[in-house]
Amino acid sequence: MSFVLLLILLSGLWLGGGASRADTSGQIIVRAASSILLIVALLFGPRPDLHQARPVLVILGAALLLALLQLVPLPPAWWQALPGRSFFAEAATVSEQSQPWRPWSIVPGATVNAAASLIVPFAVVLLVASTTKAEREWLPGILLIFVGATTFVGLLQFSGAGFSSPFVNDTPGEVSGTFANRNHFALLLAMGCLLAPVWAFLGGRRPHWRGPVAIGLVLLFLLTILASGSRAGLGFGAFGLVVGLLTVGKQIRRTLSGYPRWVFVAAIAGAIGLVAAFVLVSVIAGRAVSIDRVLSTDLGQDMRSRGLPTVLGMIATYFPVGSGLGGFDPIFRIHEPFALLKPTYFNHAHNDWLEVVLDAGLPGLLLMLGTVAWWGASTLRAWRAGLGSDNVLPKLGSSLVLLVMGASILDYPARTPTMMAVLAIAGLWLAEGSKSRSTSALPEQDQHL
């Protein structure tokens, strides 16, 4: 039952989970679906095994607690003592208004939205924790289907069909799949490049028909990244493919063990050559929009680099308590210099590491450092254990999280419900590698005697 509910939730995320803005209709779909399915699972589903999910739940719980604490009203004297609040205190004085009790967050409505957005990863974690081991082994293939379905929408857009999702705030004419942002779309495709080779060898099996399918999917994902126009997606796609091959390197060598050693080298060189040939054809045909944008973009005029000094100044202004989760847009308008004014608005810092420090101050920084420390320790354990194991899911989870962490230096992918769900699943896979390797002969909880 829990697996079916999880599939329904993933379907809802495919439909409306590609935007981060609070006012998109897709947010209603994914949050309502998450809430209803979570209630159904808790009332009628099997009891979830939360032992493995504990690290992920701790991280999510800490993030939720931080958001809720930022909504607690503070006495006027306390609030005015917080850094960066003098501007608002002076405005109240000039307008001859009494100083009210105010929450820690300067934009409490945005912080409420930030807290509400966490219902999606909470639902995913609890649903996955309620599935059986056999059902969880289907998840890499399910995610690969998810990526393929999103790619199909992107190809429709690239063909000029004019498809535009009514559930996200996408840009007409932009190749972004079911996402509002082409960089987030390209990141999902990069995840597909990582998932495909792992799926082909999942469980230590020989690839058989899965091998050619995985190769075809990787080519499709890479070419779609080129068509999307995402510059960062080029690097993340290549990284995803390389790490995916490294993850199943043992299985590849085992499959080719009956052949001469040169066959392995020739297979790798052939795969690289095939990808390079398709990319070259795409460039010659004028379909490599991402490469065109790399060659034509003036980095000095890019808002990421132009806005960085202002963002750093804002961090210094509100540190160590932060300005409040989710409130970047109105807070940036207060500090925005005339040189950065333009018809469109700067919705995020386009560096989520910095934006979290701006929004949540020192507590947010400590939470991020703690999360990265857990990821690093779990990754080291997973790759060490994986050298002699066919269980590649912990390594896959580690690599998926790394992709999102890298993309967050340039953008804000983890703010979309879809990426939250993928991160939750990846975190559970990584936590699976953190379990102590017991030598007990007793069966696992979901195994029959």
C-alpha positions in Angstrom: 0.0 0.0 0.0 2.8 2.5 0.9 4.5 1.9 -2.4 1.3 2.7 -4.3 0.9 5.9 -2.2 4.5 6.8 -3.0 3.9 6.3 -6.7 0.8 8.6 -6.5 2.9 11.3 -4.7 5.7 11.1 -7.3 3.0 11.5 -10.0 1.8 14.6 -8.3 5.4 15.9 -8.1 5.9 15.3 -11.8 2.7 17.2 -12.5 3.3 20.3 -10.3 6.5 19.9 -8.2 8.8 21.8 -10.5 8.5 25.3 -9.1 9.7 27.0 -5.9 7.4 30.0 -5.8 4.7 29.9 -3.2 2.0 31.3 -5.5 2.1 28.6 -8.2 -0.9 26.2 -8.4 1.5 23.3 -8.4 2.3 23.9 -4.8 -1.4 23.3 -3.9 -1.3 19.9 -5.7 1.9 18.6 -4.1 1.3 19.8 -0.6 -2.3 18.6 -0.6 -1.3 15.3 -2.0 1.6 15.0 0.5 -0.7 15.8 3.4 -3.5 13.4 2.4 -1.3 10.5 1.5 0.7 10.9 4.7 -2.5 10.7 6.7 -3.7 7.7 4.8 -0.4 5.9 5.3 -0.3 6.6 9.0 -3.9 5.5 9.5 -4.1 2.4 7.2 -0.5 1.6 6.1 2.1 -0.6 7.7 4.2 0.8 10.5 7.3 2.6 9.1 10.8 1.5 9.9 12.2 4.8 11.2 15.5 3.4 12.4 17.2 3.8 9.0 15.4 7.1 8.3 16.5 8.7 11.6 19.4 10.9 10.2 17.2 12.3 7.5 14.3 12.9 9.9 16.7 14.6 12.3 17.8 17.0 9.6 14.3 17.7 8.4 13.1 18.1 12.0 15.8 20.6 12.8 14.9 22.6 9.7 11.3 22.6 10.6 12.0 23.6 14.2 14.2 26.5 13.0 11.4 27.8 10.8 8.9 27.6 13.6 11.2 29.4 16.1 11.5 32.2 13.6 7.7 32.7 13.9 7.6 33.1 17.6 6.7 36.8 18.5 9.4 38.7 20.5 9.0 41.7 22.8 9.7 45.0 21.1 13.0 45.6 22.9 14.2 42.1 22.0 13.2 42.4 18.4 14.8 45.9 18.0 18.1 44.5 19.4 18.3 42.0 16.6 20.8 43.1 13.9 19.3 44.7 10.8 16.0 45.7 12.4 16.8 49.4 13.1 15.3 50.4 9.7 11.9 49.0 10.7 12.1 50.5 14.2 12.8 53.9 12.8 9.9 53.6 10.3 7.5 52.9 13.2 8.9 55.9 15.1 8.5 58.3 12.2 5.0 57.2 11.6 4.2 57.5 15.3 3.2 53.9 15.8 3.9 51.8 18.8 6.3 49.0 18.5 4.4 45.7 18.3 5.6 42.2 19.2 7.1 40.8 16.1 8.5 37.4 15.1 12.2 36.8 14.5 11.5 36.6 10.7 11.1 39.9 9.0 8.8 38.3 6.4 6.8 35.8 8.5 4.5 34.8 5.6 7.5 33.6 3.6 8.8 31.7 6.7 5.4 30.0 7.1 5.6 28.9 3.4 9.2 27.6 4.0 7.9 25.5 6.9 4.9 24.2 4.9 7.2 23.1 2.1 8.8 20.5 4.3 5.6 18.4 4.2 6.8 17.0 0.9 10.1 15.4 2.1 8.5 14.3 5.4 5.8 12.5 3.4 8.4 10.9 1.1 10.6 9.7 3.9 7.7 8.1 5.9 6.3 6.5 2.8 9.6 5.0 1.7 10.3 3.9 5.3 6.9 2.0 5.2 7.8 0.0 2.0 9.4 -3.4 1.9 13.0 -4.1 0.9 11.8 -5.6 -2.4 9.7 -2.5 -3.2 12.6 -0.1 -2.3 14.7 -1.9 -5.0 12.3 -0.6 -7.6 13.0 3.0 -6.7 16.0 3.7 -9.0 14.0 2.4 -11.9 11.0 4.5 -10.9 13.1 7.6 -10.6 14.6 6.9 -14.0 11.1 6.7 -15.5 10.4 10.0 -13.7 13.4 11.6 -15.4 12.4 10.1 -18.8 8.9 11.4 -18.6 10.2 14.9 -17.7 12.6 14.7 -20.7 9.7 13.9 -23.0 8.1 17.2 -22.0 11.3 19.0 -22.6 11.6 17.5 -26.1 8.1 18.7 -26.8 9.1 22.2 -25.9 12.3 21.9 -28.0 10.3 20.8 -31.0 8.3 24.0 -30.9 5.1 22.4 -29.8 4.7 25.3 -27.4 3.9 23.1 -24.4 3.7 25.1 -21.1 2.7 23.7 -17.8 -0.2 25.5 -16.1 1.1 24.4 -12.7 4.6 26.1 -12.7 5.8 29.6 -13.6 7.8 28.5 -16.6 9.1 30.8 -19.3 7.3 30.4 -22.7 9.8 29.1 -25.3 12.3 27.8 -22.7 13.2 24.1 -22.6 12.6 23.3 -18.9 10.4 20.2 -18.9 8.0 20.3 -16.0 10.2 22.7 -14.1 10.0 26.5 -14.0 13.8 26.8 -14.3 15.9 25.2 -17.0 18.9 24.7 -14.6 16.7 22.6 -12.3 15.5 20.6 -15.4 19.2 20.1 -16.5 20.1 19.0 -12.9 17.3 16.3 -13.1 18.7 15.1 -16.4 22.2 14.9 -14.9 20.7 12.8 -12.1 19.3 10.6 -14.9 22.9 10.2 -16.3 23.9 9.0 -12.9 20.9 6.7 -12.4 21.0 5.0 -15.8 24.3 3.0 -15.4 23.5 2.1 -11.8 20.0 0.9 -12.8 21.6 -1.3 -15.5 23.7 -3.2 -13.0 21.5 -2.9 -10.0 21.7 -5.9 -7.6 24.9 -7.1 -9.1 23.1 -8.5 -12.1 24.4 -8.6 -15.6 22.9 -5.8 -17.7 21.6 -7.8 -20.7 18.9 -5.6 -22.3 19.3 -2.9 -19.6 22.7 -2.1 -20.9 21.7 -0.7 -24.4 18.6 1.0 -22.8 20.9 2.7 -20.3 23.3 3.9 -23.0 20.4 5.2 -25.0 18.9 7.1 -22.0 22.3 8.7 -21.2 22.6 9.9 -24.7 19.1 11.3 -24.6 19.6 13.0 -21.3 22.9 14.6 -22.4 21.5 15.8 -25.7 18.5 17.3 -23.9 20.8 19.1 -21.5 22.5 20.7 -24.6 19.1 21.7 -25.9 17.9 23.1 -22.6 20.4 26.0 -22.7 21.6 25.4 -19.1 25.3 26.1 -18.9 25.8 24.5 -15.5 23.9 21.5 -16.7 26.8 20.6 -19.0 29.2 20.1 -16.1 26.7 18.3 -13.9 25.7 15.9 -16.8 29.3 14.9 -17.4 29.9 14.6 -13.6 26.7 12.4 -13.2 27.8 10.1 -16.0 31.4 9.7 -14.7 30.3 9.0 -11.2 27.6 6.6 -12.3 30.2 4.6 -14.2 32.5 4.7 -11.2 29.7 3.5 -8.9 29.2 0.3 -10.9 32.8 -0.1 -12.0 33.1 -3.4 -10.1 30.0 -4.8 -11.9 31.3 -3.6 -15.3 34.7 -5.3 -14.8 32.8 -8.5 -13.6 30.7 -8.5 -16.8 33.8 -8.1 -19.0 35.9 -10.5 -16.9 35.7 -13.2 -19.5 37.1 -11.0 -22.2 40.7 -9.8 -22.8 41.7 -6.7 -20.8 41.8 -4.5 -23.8 38.0 -5.0 -24.3 37.3 -3.0 -21.0 39.4 -0.1 -22.2 37.9 -0.3 -25.7 34.4 -0.3 -24.2 35.0 2.8 -22.1 36.7 4.6 -25.1 33.8 3.6 -27.4 31.2 4.9 -24.9 33.1 8.2 -24.6 33.5 8.5 -28.4 29.8 7.8 -29.0 28.8 10.5 -26.6 31.3 12.9 -28.1 30.1 12.1 -31.6 26.5 12.9 -30.7 27.5 16.1 -29.0 29.5 17.2 -32.0 26.6 16.5 -34.3 24.3 18.5 -32.0 26.8 21.4 -32.1 27.1 21.3 -35.9 23.3 21.2 -36.3 23.0 24.3 -34.1 21.0 22.4 -31.4 23.6 22.8 -28.6 22.0 25.9 -27.0 23.9 25.3 -23.7 27.2 25.6 -25.4 26.1 28.6 -27.4 25.1 30.3 -24.1 28.5 29.5 -22.6 30.3 31.1 -25.5 28.0 34.2 -25.7 27.4 35.1 -22.1 29.3 37.9 -20.5 29.9 36.7 -16.9 30.4 40.3 -15.9 26.8 41.1 -16.8 25.4 38.0 -15.1 23.2 38.8 -12.1 24.8 36.1 -10.0 28.1 37.8 -10.1 26.7 41.4 -10.0 24.5 40.7 -7.1 27.0 38.8 -5.0 28.5 41.9 -3.2 25.1 43.0 -2.2 24.2 39.5 -0.9 27.4 39.3 1.1 26.7 42.8 2.6 23.2 41.6 3.6 24.6 38.5 5.3 26.9 40.8 7.3 23.9 43.1 8.2 21.7 40.3 9.6 24.2 37.8 11.0 24.1 36.0 13.3 20.3 35.7 13.6 19.4 36.0 9.9 16.5 37.9 8.2 14.0 35.0 8.2 13.6 31.9 6.0 12.1 32.5 2.6 12.2 36.3 2.6 15.0 37.0 0.2 13.0 38.8 -2.4 11.5 41.6 -0.3 14.7 41.9 1.8 16.9 42.2 -1.3 14.7 45.1 -2.5 15.5 47.0 0.6 19.3 46.7 -0.1 19.2 46.6 -3.9 21.5 49.3 -5.3 20.4 51.4 -8.3 23.0 49.8 -10.5 21.1 46.5 -10.2 17.6 47.8 -11.0 16.0 46.2 -14.1 12.5 45.2 -15.3 12.8 41.7 -13.8 13.4 40.9 -10.2 16.2 39.0 -8.5 14.2 36.3 -6.8 17.0 34.4 -5.0 20.7 34.8 -4.3 21.4 32.0 -6.8 23.7 30.5 -4.2 21.6 28.6 -1.7 24.5 28.2 0.7 24.8 31.9 1.1 21.0 32.4 1.1 20.5 30.0 3.9 23.1 31.9 6.0 21.3 35.2 5.1 17.9 33.8 6.0 18.8 31.6 9.1 22.1 33.1 10.3 24.3 31.1 12.5 21.7 28.4 13.3 21.3 27.8 9.6 25.0 27.7 9.1 25.4 25.2 11.9 22.6 23.0 10.5 24.2 23.0 7.0 27.6 22.2 8.5 26.1 19.3 10.5 24.4 18.0 7.4 27.5 18.1 5.3 29.5 16.4 8.1 26.9 13.6 8.2 27.0 13.4 4.4 30.8 13.2 4.4 31.1 10.6 7.1 28.3 8.5 5.5 29.8 8.9 2.0 33.2 7.7 3.2 31.6 4.7 4.9 29.4 3.9 1.8 32.3 4.0 -0.7 34.6 1.9 1.6 31.9 -0.7 2.1 30.9 -0.5 -1.6 34.3 -1.6 -2.8 33.4 -5.2 -1.9 29.6 -5.0 -2.1 26.9 -5.1 -4.8 24.8 -2.7 -2.8 25.4 0.5 -4.7 22.4 2.4 -3.4 24.4 4.2 -0.6 26.9 5.4 -3.1 24.1 6.4 -5.5 22.5 8.4 -2.7 25.7 10.1 -1.8 26.3 11.1 -5.4 22.8 12.5 -5.9 23.1 14.6 -2.8 26.5 15.9 -4.1 24.9 16.9 -7.4 22.3 19.0 -5.5 25.0 20.5 -3.2 27.1 21.5 -6.2 24.1 22.9 -8.1 23.2 24.9 -5.0 26.3 27.0 -5.4 24.9 28.5 -8.6 21.1 28.1 -8.1 18.4 27.0 -5.7 17.2 23.5 -6.8 16.5 22.1 -3.4 13.7 24.6 -3.0 11.5 22.8 -5.5 9.3 20.0 -4.2 10.6 17.5 -6.8 14.2 18.0 -5.7 13.2 17.8 -2.1 11.7 14.4 -2.8 14.7 13.2 -4.7 17.0 14.4 -1.9 14.9 12.6 0.7 15.2 9.3 -1.2 18.9 9.9 -1.8 19.4 10.6 1.9 17.6 7.4 2.8 19.8 5.4 0.5 22.9 7.0 2.0 21.6 6.3 5.5 21.3 2.7 4.5 25.1 2.5 4.2 25.5 4.0 7.6 23.9 1.0 9.3 26.3 -1.2 11.2 27.2 -4.4 9.4 25.9 -6.9 11.8 27.0 -10.5 11.6 23.8 -11.8 13.2 22.1 -14.6 11.5 18.7 -13.2 12.4 16.5 -12.0 9.4 15.8 -8.4 8.8 12.5 -6.9 9.8 10.9 -7.2 6.4 12.3 -10.7 5.7 10.3 -13.9 6.2 11.7 -16.7 8.3 
